[in-house]
Amino acid sequence: MTDKARARKLADRIQVVVAETLDRRIKDPRLGFVTITDARVTGDLREATVFYTVYGDDEARAASAAALESAKGVLRSEVGRQTGVRHTPSLAFVADALPDNARTIEDLLDKARAKDAEVRQVSTGKTYAGEADPYRKPEDDDEDTEADDEAEDEGETAE
């Protein structure tokens, strides 16, 4: 097995090379606004997974995925030329799920904000059922014990 630090450095370099090559050399009209978000290399440095996002709708994502698959050979040869490793890793492109997850989290946060606003609106002008602060404080305990002590003292002298 190789060093994990070496695999991480190679993955970082592959990410940069693929992004620059897509920007400068690939002229496929199907390729939309693609952002290379991450790259990961296996421990034996034979396979690289490149994660990407595409700005646009599902049609733009599908077209960009097809363009990346067709440009895979050019991208792999460019990675081999610029990295200088003995064996150039094969490239696999995977659409990054990060934007979808972020959208889901934003929707959940919006729902929570709406519920908070609803609770805030219902609670406006309402008062507590008991005292405003139902918890006992240490100074209250001191007063109670002093009153108990005085009551005990008076009870003893009355006998």
VEXDRENNU-219287 format. One record per atom (N, C-alpha, C): residue number from 0; residue in three letters; x, y, z. Coordinates in Angstrom, 3 decimals, always signed. Atoms other than C-alpha are relative to their C-alpha. Example, Ala and Ser with C-alpha at 12.3 -4.5 7.8 and 13.67 -1.06 7.14 Angstrom:
2
ZAKE  seq  type         u         v         w
ZAKE    0   ala    +0.890    -1.190    +0.000
ZAKE    0   ala   +12.300    -4.500    +7.800
ZAKE    0   ala    +0.900    +1.200    +0.000
ZAKE    1   ser    -0.820    -1.190    -0.060
ZAKE    1   ser   +13.670    -1.060    +7.140
ZAKE    1   ser    -0.770    +1.090    +0.730
# end
This chain:
159
ZAKE  seq  type         u         v         w
ZAKE    0   met    +0.827    -1.177    +0.000
ZAKE    0   met    +0.000    +0.000    +0.000
ZAKE    0   met    +0.874    +1.243    +0.000
ZAKE    1   thr    -0.742    -1.250    +0.038
ZAKE    1   thr    +1.109    +3.512    -0.651
ZAKE    1   thr    -0.384    +0.874    +1.172
ZAKE    2   asp    +0.240    -0.965    -1.062
ZAKE    2   asp    +1.199    +6.405    +1.715
ZAKE    2   asp    -1.294    +0.763    -0.286
ZAKE    3   lys    +1.269    -0.719    +0.182
ZAKE    3   lys    -2.182    +8.066    +2.276
ZAKE    3   lys    +0.242    +1.465    -0.332
ZAKE    4   ala    -0.318    -1.403    +0.310
ZAKE    4   ala    -0.546   +11.490    +2.151
ZAKE    4   ala    +0.322    +0.138    -1.486
ZAKE    5   arg    -0.318    -0.044    +1.433
ZAKE    5   arg    +0.790   +10.686    -1.315
ZAKE    5   arg    -1.270    -0.111    -0.838
ZAKE    6   ala    +1.269    +0.144    +0.724
ZAKE    6   ala    -2.643    +9.562    -2.471
ZAKE    6   ala    -0.797    +1.299    +0.075
ZAKE    7   arg    +0.738    -1.262    -0.138
ZAKE    7   arg    -4.163   +12.791    -1.100
ZAKE    7   arg    +0.615    +1.094    -0.863
ZAKE    8   lys    -0.665    -0.999    +0.845
ZAKE    8   lys    -1.550   +14.938    -2.853
ZAKE    8   lys    -0.298    -0.243    -1.473
ZAKE    9   leu    +0.319    +0.319    +1.389
ZAKE    9   leu    -2.156   +13.102    -6.118
ZAKE    9   leu    -1.448    +0.357    -0.311
ZAKE   10   ala    +1.408    -0.339    +0.213
ZAKE   10   ala    -5.922   +13.543    -5.703
ZAKE   10   ala    -0.175    +1.509    -0.140
ZAKE   11   asp    +0.077    -1.466    +0.106
ZAKE   11   asp    -5.469   +17.281    -5.130
ZAKE   11   asp    +0.523    +0.469    -1.350
ZAKE   12   arg    -0.578    -0.382    +1.291
ZAKE   12   arg    -3.278   +17.535    -8.214
ZAKE   12   arg    -0.935    -0.380    -1.149
ZAKE   13   ile    +0.945    +0.434    +1.037
ZAKE   13   ile    -5.780   +15.553   -10.306
ZAKE   13   ile    -1.181    +0.965    -0.063
ZAKE   14   gln    +1.114    -0.951    -0.026
ZAKE   14   gln    -8.553   +17.913    -9.199
ZAKE   14   gln    +0.365    +1.278    -0.744
ZAKE   15   val    -0.428    -1.238    +0.656
ZAKE   15   val    -6.573   +20.946   -10.353
ZAKE   15   val    +0.188    -0.216    -1.498
ZAKE   16   val    -0.272    +0.260    +1.415
ZAKE   16   val    -5.465   +19.371   -13.646
ZAKE   16   val    -1.303    -0.176    -0.772
ZAKE   17   val    +1.270    +0.225    +0.696
ZAKE   17   val    -8.985   +18.218   -14.566
ZAKE   17   val    -0.765    +1.318    -0.138
ZAKE   18   ala    +0.724    -1.277    +0.068
ZAKE   18   ala   -10.487   +21.623   -13.719
ZAKE   18   ala    +0.630    +0.922    -1.045
ZAKE   19   glu    -0.667    -0.870    +0.981
ZAKE   19   glu    -7.869   +23.511   -15.753
ZAKE   19   glu    -0.189    -0.514    -1.421
ZAKE   20   thr    +0.174    +0.576    +1.331
ZAKE   20   thr    -8.163   +21.120   -18.684
ZAKE   20   thr    -1.419    +0.213    -0.513
ZAKE   21   leu    +1.385    -0.260    +0.405
ZAKE   21   leu   -11.940   +21.427   -18.739
ZAKE   21   leu    -0.186    +1.457    -0.396
ZAKE   22   asp    +0.133    -1.427    +0.267
ZAKE   22   asp   -11.577   +25.186   -18.706
ZAKE   22   asp    +0.686    +0.401    -1.305
ZAKE   23   arg    -0.825    -0.463    +1.123
ZAKE   23   arg    -8.903   +25.471   -21.401
ZAKE   23   arg    -0.085    -0.850    -1.262
ZAKE   24   arg    -0.135    +0.846    +1.187
ZAKE   24   arg    -8.912   +22.453   -23.714
ZAKE   24   arg    -1.286    -0.619    -0.501
ZAKE   25   ile    +1.222    +0.704    +0.414
ZAKE   25   ile   -12.338   +20.845   -23.756
ZAKE   25   ile    -1.003    +1.029    -0.526
ZAKE   26   lys    +0.910    -0.952    +0.659
ZAKE   26   lys   -14.625   +22.667   -26.193
ZAKE   26   lys    -1.335    -0.648    -0.361
ZAKE   27   asp    +1.253    +0.700    +0.254
ZAKE   27   asp   -17.642   +20.366   -26.007
ZAKE   27   asp    -1.177    +0.919    +0.344
ZAKE   28   pro    +1.128    -0.897    -0.292
ZAKE   28   pro   -20.874   +22.411   -26.314
ZAKE   28   pro    -0.965    -0.567    +1.056
ZAKE   29   arg    +0.872    +0.603    -1.014
ZAKE   29   arg   -22.676   +19.934   -24.020
ZAKE   29   arg    +0.473    +0.314    +1.406
ZAKE   30   leu    -0.584    -0.249    -1.309
ZAKE   30   leu   -20.357   +20.862   -21.172
ZAKE   30   leu    -0.505    +1.330    +0.541
ZAKE   31   gly    +0.565    -1.211    -0.597
ZAKE   31   gly   -22.163   +23.337   -18.937
ZAKE   31   gly    +0.959    +0.624    +0.999
ZAKE   32   phe    -0.797    -0.613    -1.063
ZAKE   32   phe   -20.968   +25.238   -15.897
ZAKE   32   phe    +0.364    -1.082    +1.015
ZAKE   33   val    -0.447    +1.114    -0.829
ZAKE   33   val   -19.041   +22.374   -14.309
ZAKE   33   val    +1.029    +0.499    +1.000
ZAKE   34   thr    -0.970    -0.297    -1.047
ZAKE   34   thr   -17.198   +22.737   -11.018
ZAKE   34   thr    +0.506    -1.317    +0.553
ZAKE   35   ile    -0.603    +1.195    -0.577
ZAKE   35   ile   -14.787   +20.058    -9.881
ZAKE   35   ile    +0.131    +0.250    +1.497
ZAKE   36   thr    +0.040    -0.254    -1.438
ZAKE   36   thr   -15.451   +19.802    -6.145
ZAKE   36   thr    +1.011    -0.828    +0.788
ZAKE   37   asp    -0.914    +0.850    -0.748
ZAKE   37   asp   -13.216   +16.910    -5.061
ZAKE   37   asp    +0.515    -1.103    -0.905
ZAKE   38   ala    -0.551    +1.168    +0.683
ZAKE   38   ala   -11.043   +14.050    -6.234
ZAKE   38   ala    +0.550    -0.928    +1.064
ZAKE   39   arg    -0.520    +1.000    -0.938
ZAKE   39   arg   -10.156   +10.835    -4.444
ZAKE   39   arg    +0.686    -1.093    -0.789
ZAKE   40   val    -0.791    +1.029    +0.661
ZAKE   40   val    -7.558    +8.262    -5.359
ZAKE   40   val    +0.052    -1.210    +0.915
ZAKE   41   thr    -0.103    +1.219    -0.800
ZAKE   41   thr    -7.494    +4.638    -4.228
ZAKE   41   thr    +1.418    -0.137    +0.542
ZAKE   42   gly    -1.300    +0.181    -0.645
ZAKE   42   gly    -4.614    +3.440    -2.064
ZAKE   42   gly    +1.089    -0.476    -0.928
ZAKE   43   asp    -1.013    +0.483    +0.940
ZAKE   43   asp    -2.869    +1.733    -4.981
ZAKE   43   asp    +0.239    +0.975    -1.149
ZAKE   44   leu    -0.160    -1.078    +0.994
ZAKE   44   leu    -3.100    +4.946    -7.080
ZAKE   44   leu    -0.414    -0.420    -1.400
ZAKE   45   arg    +0.428    +0.499    +1.313
ZAKE   45   arg    -4.846    +3.067    -9.913
ZAKE   45   arg    -1.311    +0.629    -0.479
ZAKE   46   glu    +1.293    -0.541    +0.385
ZAKE   46   glu    -8.285    +4.667    -9.859
ZAKE   46   glu    -0.240    +1.322    +0.724
ZAKE   47   ala    +0.320    -1.305    -0.578
ZAKE   47   ala    -9.389    +8.242    -9.288
ZAKE   47   ala    -1.478    +0.288    -0.244
ZAKE   48   thr    +1.391    -0.405    +0.098
ZAKE   48   thr   -12.919    +9.389    -8.592
ZAKE   48   thr    -0.035    +1.516    +0.094
ZAKE   49   val    +0.070    -1.458    +0.062
ZAKE   49   val   -13.610   +12.997    -9.576
ZAKE   49   val    -1.454    +0.403    +0.212
ZAKE   50   phe    +1.347    -0.467    -0.316
ZAKE   50   phe   -16.646   +14.678    -8.027
ZAKE   50   phe    -0.204    +1.374    -0.622
ZAKE   51   tyr    +0.288    -1.270    +0.679
ZAKE   51   tyr   -18.318   +17.528    -9.889
ZAKE   51   tyr    -1.439    +0.423    +0.262
ZAKE   52   thr    +1.357    -0.536    -0.039
ZAKE   52   thr   -21.354   +19.778    -9.742
ZAKE   52   thr    -0.235    +0.775    -1.290
ZAKE   53   val    +0.372    -0.723    +1.213
ZAKE   53   val   -23.211   +21.364   -12.627
ZAKE   53   val    -1.086    +1.000    +0.361
ZAKE   54   tyr    +1.007    -1.031    -0.204
ZAKE   54   tyr   -25.109   +24.623   -12.479
ZAKE   54   tyr    -1.042    -0.136    -1.102
ZAKE   55   gly    +1.068    +0.117    +0.989
ZAKE   55   gly   -28.453   +24.176   -14.169
ZAKE   55   gly    -0.997    -1.065    +0.385
ZAKE   56   asp    +1.050    +0.967    -0.254
ZAKE   56   asp   -31.355   +21.804   -14.490
ZAKE   56   asp    +0.495    -1.417    -0.285
ZAKE   57   asp    -0.360    +1.403    +0.205
ZAKE   57   asp   -31.422   +18.014   -14.931
ZAKE   57   asp    +0.525    -0.254    -1.408
ZAKE   58   glu    -0.456    +0.163    +1.390
ZAKE   58   glu   -30.973   +18.318   -18.694
ZAKE   58   glu    +1.457    +0.438    -0.134
ZAKE   59   ala    -1.385    -0.479    +0.040
ZAKE   59   ala   -27.771   +20.339   -18.237
ZAKE   59   ala    +0.924    -0.968    +0.714
ZAKE   60   arg    -0.823    +0.982    -0.719
ZAKE   60   arg   -26.495   +17.793   -15.705
ZAKE   60   arg    +0.252    -1.232    -0.854
ZAKE   61   ala    -0.157    +1.191    +0.842
ZAKE   61   ala   -27.125   +14.896   -18.089
ZAKE   61   ala    +0.934    +0.280    -1.179
ZAKE   62   ala    -0.858    -0.353    +1.127
ZAKE   62   ala   -25.462   +16.703   -21.002
ZAKE   62   ala    +1.453    +0.148    +0.460
ZAKE   63   ser    -1.359    -0.162    -0.512
ZAKE   63   ser   -22.440   +17.614   -18.878
ZAKE   63   ser    +0.616    -1.347    +0.365
ZAKE   64   ala    -0.506    +1.336    -0.321
ZAKE   64   ala   -22.128   +14.021   -17.648
ZAKE   64   ala    +0.434    -0.724    -1.268
ZAKE   65   ala    -0.377    +0.622    +1.271
ZAKE   65   ala   -22.090   +12.795   -21.256
ZAKE   65   ala    +1.274    +0.629    -0.558
ZAKE   66   ala    -1.195    -0.685    +0.488
ZAKE   66   ala   -19.480   +15.425   -22.183
ZAKE   66   ala    +1.233    -0.424    +0.794
ZAKE   67   leu    -1.130    +0.449    -0.815
ZAKE   67   leu   -17.256   +14.393   -19.275
ZAKE   67   leu    +0.414    -1.426    -0.357
ZAKE   68   glu    -0.321    +1.376    +0.392
ZAKE   68   glu   -17.495   +10.732   -20.259
ZAKE   68   glu    +0.721    -0.036    -1.342
ZAKE   69   ser    -0.653    +0.004    +1.311
ZAKE   69   ser   -16.523   +11.533   -23.849
ZAKE   69   ser    +1.390    +0.628    +0.055
ZAKE   70   ala    -1.306    -0.651    -0.125
ZAKE   70   ala   -13.593   +13.698   -22.705
ZAKE   70   ala    +0.918    -0.727    +0.976
ZAKE   71   lys    -0.764    +0.715    -1.014
ZAKE   71   lys   -12.322   +11.101   -20.237
ZAKE   71   lys    +1.408    -0.361    -0.474
ZAKE   72   gly    -1.316    +0.368    +0.528
ZAKE   72   gly    -9.439    +9.980   -22.495
ZAKE   72   gly    +0.958    +1.183    -0.039
ZAKE   73   val    -0.825    -1.206    +0.062
ZAKE   73   val    -8.142   +13.506   -23.055
ZAKE   73   val    +0.389    +0.438    +1.407
ZAKE   74   leu    -0.277    -0.405    -1.376
ZAKE   74   leu    -8.425   +14.284   -19.364
ZAKE   74   leu    +1.002    -0.941    +0.670
ZAKE   75   arg    -0.928    +0.960    -0.599
ZAKE   75   arg    -6.616   +11.083   -18.360
ZAKE   75   arg    +1.406    +0.196    -0.538
ZAKE   76   ser    -1.336    -0.211    +0.561
ZAKE   76   ser    -3.746   +11.731   -20.760
ZAKE   76   ser    +0.620    +1.287    +0.539
ZAKE   77   glu    -0.503    -1.258    -0.558
ZAKE   77   glu    -3.426   +15.292   -19.459
ZAKE   77   glu    +0.418    -0.187    +1.466
ZAKE   78   val    -0.364    +0.303    -1.386
ZAKE   78   val    -3.413   +14.018   -15.860
ZAKE   78   val    +1.323    -0.750    +0.034
ZAKE   79   gly    -1.257    +0.753    +0.058
ZAKE   79   gly    -0.665   +11.543   -16.771
ZAKE   79   gly    +1.179    +0.871    -0.362
ZAKE   80   arg    -1.096    -0.875    +0.432
ZAKE   80   arg    +1.403   +14.207   -18.503
ZAKE   80   arg    +0.407    +0.969    +1.108
ZAKE   81   gln    -0.317    -1.020    -1.000
ZAKE   81   gln    +1.149   +16.731   -15.655
ZAKE   81   gln    +0.371    -0.557    +1.374
ZAKE   82   thr    -0.331    +0.541    -1.318
ZAKE   82   thr    +1.456   +14.413   -12.654
ZAKE   82   thr    +1.311    -0.775    -0.005
ZAKE   83   gly    -1.261    +0.724    +0.093
ZAKE   83   gly    +4.353   +12.281   -13.845
ZAKE   83   gly    +0.044    -1.304    +0.779
ZAKE   84   val    +0.007    +1.287    -0.698
ZAKE   84   val    +3.253    +9.097   -12.061
ZAKE   84   val    +0.217    -1.121    -1.007
ZAKE   85   arg    -0.302    +1.136    +0.869
ZAKE   85   arg    +4.262    +5.703   -13.441
ZAKE   85   arg    -1.263    -0.528    -0.679
ZAKE   86   his    +1.269    +0.480    +0.549
ZAKE   86   his    +0.680    +4.551   -13.917
ZAKE   86   his    -1.038    +1.094    +0.196
ZAKE   87   thr    +1.026    -1.037    -0.078
ZAKE   87   thr    -1.951    +7.152   -14.749
ZAKE   87   thr    -1.304    -0.634    +0.467
ZAKE   88   pro    +1.242    +0.594    -0.511
ZAKE   88   pro    -5.094    +6.461   -12.733
ZAKE   88   pro    -1.154    +0.163    -0.984
ZAKE   89   ser    +1.208    -0.117    +0.813
ZAKE   89   ser    -8.330    +5.748   -14.552
ZAKE   89   ser    -0.943    +0.960    +0.712
ZAKE   90   leu    +0.866    -1.028    -0.557
ZAKE   90   leu   -10.885    +8.494   -14.062
ZAKE   90   leu    -1.454    -0.452    -0.026
ZAKE   91   ala    +1.441    +0.237    -0.084
ZAKE   91   ala   -14.472    +8.053   -12.923
ZAKE   91   ala    -0.636    +1.298    +0.489
ZAKE   92   phe    +0.664    -1.257    -0.357
ZAKE   92   phe   -16.765   +11.078   -12.790
ZAKE   92   phe    -1.317    -0.308    +0.717
ZAKE   93   val    +1.196    +0.210    -0.819
ZAKE   93   val   -19.449   +11.195   -10.091
ZAKE   93   val    -0.595    +1.366    +0.327
ZAKE   94   ala    +0.685    -1.252    -0.341
ZAKE   94   ala   -22.021   +13.935    -9.671
ZAKE   94   ala    -0.040    +0.126    +1.514
ZAKE   95   asp    -0.073    -0.236    -1.440
ZAKE   95   asp   -21.544   +15.425    -6.214
ZAKE   95   asp    -1.397    +0.253    +0.547
ZAKE   96   ala    +1.327    -0.143    -0.605
ZAKE   96   ala   -24.607   +15.172    -3.957
ZAKE   96   ala    -0.070    +1.183    +0.952
ZAKE   97   leu    -0.042    -1.106    -0.942
ZAKE   97   leu   -23.581   +18.203    -1.915
ZAKE   97   leu    -1.083    +1.059    -0.253
ZAKE   98   pro    +1.061    -1.006    +0.203
ZAKE   98   pro   -25.943   +20.719    -3.601
ZAKE   98   pro    -1.390    -0.514    +0.379
ZAKE   99   asp    +1.304    +0.559    -0.359
ZAKE   99   asp   -28.915   +18.387    -3.153
ZAKE   99   asp    -0.165    -0.072    +1.510
ZAKE  100   asn    +0.050    +0.058    -1.461
ZAKE  100   asn   -28.057   +17.837    +0.505
ZAKE  100   asn    -0.162    +1.396    +0.593
ZAKE  101   ala    +0.101    -1.379    -0.494
ZAKE  101   ala   -27.621   +21.571    +1.034
ZAKE  101   ala    -1.418    +0.534    -0.214
ZAKE  102   arg    +1.362    -0.444    +0.282
ZAKE  102   arg   -31.000   +22.231    -0.591
ZAKE  102   arg    -0.981    -0.629    +0.997
ZAKE  103   thr    +0.859    +0.677    -0.970
ZAKE  103   thr   -32.653   +19.659    +1.691
ZAKE  103   thr    +0.134    +0.640    +1.381
ZAKE  104   ile    -0.232    -0.630    -1.300
ZAKE  104   ile   -31.063   +21.224    +4.769
ZAKE  104   ile    -0.622    +1.387    +0.037
ZAKE  105   glu    +0.611    -1.328    +0.060
ZAKE  105   glu   -32.173   +24.699    +3.669
ZAKE  105   glu    -1.526    -0.085    +0.112
ZAKE  106   asp    +1.451    +0.183    -0.105
ZAKE  106   asp   -35.750   +23.439    +3.233
ZAKE  106   asp    -0.411    -0.319    +1.438
ZAKE  107   leu    +0.298    +0.341    -1.394
ZAKE  107   leu   -35.705   +21.921    +6.727
ZAKE  107   leu    +0.158    +1.217    +0.913
ZAKE  108   leu    -0.188    -1.214    -0.803
ZAKE  108   leu   -34.321   +25.145    +8.196
ZAKE  108   leu    -1.131    +1.000    -0.228
ZAKE  109   asp    +1.137    -0.886    +0.276
ZAKE  109   asp   -37.067   +27.147    +6.462
ZAKE  109   asp    -1.254    -0.458    +0.745
ZAKE  110   lys    +1.150    +0.528    -0.737
ZAKE  110   lys   -39.698   +24.838    +7.963
ZAKE  110   lys    +0.139    +0.296    +1.492
ZAKE  111   ala    -0.222    -0.270    -1.424
ZAKE  111   ala   -38.133   +25.242   +11.420
ZAKE  111   ala    -0.214    +1.479    +0.301
ZAKE  112   arg    +0.223    -1.437    -0.197
ZAKE  112   arg   -38.112   +29.041   +11.047
ZAKE  112   arg    -1.488    +0.336    -0.011
ZAKE  113   ala    +1.440    -0.247    +0.080
ZAKE  113   ala   -41.783   +28.999   +10.050
ZAKE  113   ala    -0.691    -0.481    +1.278
ZAKE  114   lys    +0.589    +0.504    -1.247
ZAKE  114   lys   -42.675   +26.847   +13.084
ZAKE  114   lys    +0.358    +0.908    +1.171
ZAKE  115   asp    -0.405    -0.919    -1.061
ZAKE  115   asp   -40.674   +29.154   +15.376
ZAKE  115   asp    -0.811    +1.291    -0.050
ZAKE  116   ala    +0.793    -1.224    +0.139
ZAKE  116   ala   -42.496   +32.186   +13.991
ZAKE  116   ala    -1.438    -0.245    +0.444
ZAKE  117   glu    +1.363    +0.344    -0.406
ZAKE  117   glu   -45.828   +30.424   +14.522
ZAKE  117   glu    -0.103    -0.087    +1.525
ZAKE  118   val    -0.004    +0.104    -1.460
ZAKE  118   val   -44.958   +29.591   +18.142
ZAKE  118   val    +0.164    +1.380    +0.627
ZAKE  119   arg    -0.217    -1.346    -0.509
ZAKE  119   arg   -43.721   +33.142   +18.712
ZAKE  119   arg    -1.287    +0.823    -0.097
ZAKE  120   gln    +1.243    -0.746    +0.180
ZAKE  120   gln   -46.978   +34.543   +17.334
ZAKE  120   gln    -1.055    -0.459    +0.998
ZAKE  121   val    +0.982    +0.521    -0.943
ZAKE  121   val   -49.114   +32.276   +19.513
ZAKE  121   val    +0.346    +0.432    +1.419
ZAKE  122   ser    -0.402    -0.306    -1.371
ZAKE  122   ser   -47.091   +33.075   +22.636
ZAKE  122   ser    +0.035    +1.495    +0.298
ZAKE  123   thr    -0.023    -1.439    -0.224
ZAKE  123   thr   -47.266   +36.853   +22.183
ZAKE  123   thr    -1.140    +0.399    +0.939
ZAKE  124   gly    +1.002    -0.475    -0.947
ZAKE  124   gly   -49.080   +38.440   +25.154
ZAKE  124   gly    -0.399    -1.034    +1.030
ZAKE  125   lys    +0.340    +1.049    -0.960
ZAKE  125   lys   -49.282   +35.180   +27.086
ZAKE  125   lys    +0.909    +0.117    +1.215
ZAKE  126   thr    -0.803    -0.008    -1.210
ZAKE  126   thr   -48.020   +34.774   +30.647
ZAKE  126   thr    +0.228    -1.436    +0.453
ZAKE  127   tyr    -0.304    +1.323    -0.530
ZAKE  127   tyr   -46.545   +31.862   +32.544
ZAKE  127   tyr    -1.123    -0.455    +0.914
ZAKE  128   ala    +1.043    +0.546    -0.861
ZAKE  128   ala   -48.881   +29.562   +34.457
ZAKE  128   ala    +0.340    +0.231    +1.461
ZAKE  129   gly    -0.434    -0.224    -1.374
ZAKE  129   gly   -46.848   +29.931   +37.648
ZAKE  129   gly    +0.761    +1.298    +0.075
ZAKE  130   glu    -0.853    -1.170    -0.098
ZAKE  130   glu   -44.219   +32.393   +38.653
ZAKE  130   glu    +0.852    +0.117    -1.255
ZAKE  131   ala    -0.834    -0.205    +1.178
ZAKE  131   ala   -41.974   +33.896   +36.016
ZAKE  131   ala    +1.258    -0.844    +0.081
ZAKE  132   asp    -1.192    +0.802    -0.197
ZAKE  132   asp   -38.990   +32.071   +37.509
ZAKE  132   asp    -0.322    -1.083    +1.028
ZAKE  133   pro    +0.463    +1.024    -0.925
ZAKE  133   pro   -40.111   +28.756   +39.044
ZAKE  133   pro    +1.116    -0.684    +0.779
ZAKE  134   tyr    -1.109    +0.697    -0.627
ZAKE  134   tyr   -36.642   +27.699   +40.204
ZAKE  134   tyr    +0.378    +0.647    +1.325
ZAKE  135   arg    -0.431    -0.502    -1.301
ZAKE  135   arg   -35.419   +28.041   +43.772
ZAKE  135   arg    +1.408    +0.545    -0.116
ZAKE  136   lys    -1.321    -0.622    +0.011
ZAKE  136   lys   -32.443   +30.247   +44.383
ZAKE  136   lys    +0.659    -0.240    +1.350
ZAKE  137   pro    -0.689    +0.253    -1.272
ZAKE  137   pro   -29.791   +29.778   +47.083
ZAKE  137   pro    -0.399    +0.978    +1.092
ZAKE  138   glu    +0.376    -0.952    -1.046
ZAKE  138   glu   -30.787   +32.987   +48.926
ZAKE  138   glu    -1.399    -0.303    +0.540
ZAKE  139   asp    +1.309    +0.409    -0.478
ZAKE  139   asp   -34.382   +31.710   +49.126
ZAKE  139   asp    +0.133    -1.135    +0.997
ZAKE  140   asp    -0.235    +1.121    -0.899
ZAKE  140   asp   -33.104   +28.534   +50.753
ZAKE  140   asp    +0.502    +0.493    +1.352
ZAKE  141   asp    -0.537    -0.544    -1.241
ZAKE  141   asp   -31.173   +30.585   +53.343
ZAKE  141   asp    -1.118    +0.613    +0.842
ZAKE  142   glu    +1.108    -0.615    -0.717
ZAKE  142   glu   -34.302   +32.555   +54.300
ZAKE  142   glu    -0.918    -1.059    +0.585
ZAKE  143   asp    +0.872    +1.070    -0.486
ZAKE  143   asp   -36.346   +29.345   +54.602
ZAKE  143   asp    +0.612    -0.691    +1.204
ZAKE  144   thr    -0.641    +0.688    -1.116
ZAKE  144   thr   -33.807   +27.687   +56.893
ZAKE  144   thr    +0.044    +0.883    +1.239
ZAKE  145   glu    +0.005    -0.915    -1.142
ZAKE  145   glu   -33.578   +30.816   +59.104
ZAKE  145   glu    -1.384    +0.053    +0.636
ZAKE  146   ala    +1.361    -0.023    -0.520
ZAKE  146   ala   -37.367   +30.912   +59.441
ZAKE  146   ala    -0.304    -1.296    +0.734
ZAKE  147   asp    +0.208    +1.288    -0.659
ZAKE  147   asp   -37.411   +27.203   +60.311
ZAKE  147   asp    +0.725    -0.041    +1.338
ZAKE  148   asp    -0.775    -0.029    -1.237
ZAKE  148   asp   -34.667   +27.730   +62.913
ZAKE  148   asp    -0.707    +0.830    +1.059
ZAKE  149   glu    +0.699    -0.860    -0.932
ZAKE  149   glu   -36.614   +30.582   +64.527
ZAKE  149   glu    -1.258    -0.678    +0.529
ZAKE  150   ala    +1.219    +0.696    -0.425
ZAKE  150   ala   -39.813   +28.497   +64.596
ZAKE  150   ala    +0.349    -1.098    +0.982
ZAKE  151   glu    -0.405    +1.051    -0.912
ZAKE  151   glu   -37.958   +25.641   +66.260
ZAKE  151   glu    +0.397    +0.574    +1.355
ZAKE  152   asp    -0.426    -0.632    -1.237
ZAKE  152   asp   -36.409   +27.990   +68.835
ZAKE  152   asp    -1.221    +0.436    +0.818
ZAKE  153   glu    +1.193    -0.447    -0.706
ZAKE  153   glu   -39.818   +29.453   +69.742
ZAKE  153   glu    -0.768    -1.186    +0.551
ZAKE  154   gly    +0.700    +1.190    -0.460
ZAKE  154   gly   -41.314   +25.976   +69.980
ZAKE  154   gly    +0.683    -0.617    +1.207
ZAKE  155   glu    -0.726    +0.586    -1.120
ZAKE  155   glu   -38.605   +24.842   +72.418
ZAKE  155   glu    -0.225    +0.816    +1.269
ZAKE  156   thr    +0.168    -0.839    -1.194
ZAKE  156   thr   -39.040   +27.792   +74.782
ZAKE  156   thr    -1.434    -0.053    +0.521
ZAKE  157   ala    +1.392    +0.031    -0.419
ZAKE  157   ala   -42.828   +27.386   +74.881
ZAKE  157   ala    -0.268    -1.229    +0.851
ZAKE  158   glu    +0.251    +1.225    -0.744
ZAKE  158   glu   -42.587   +23.911   +76.365
ZAKE  158   glu    +0.375    +0.123    +1.383
# end
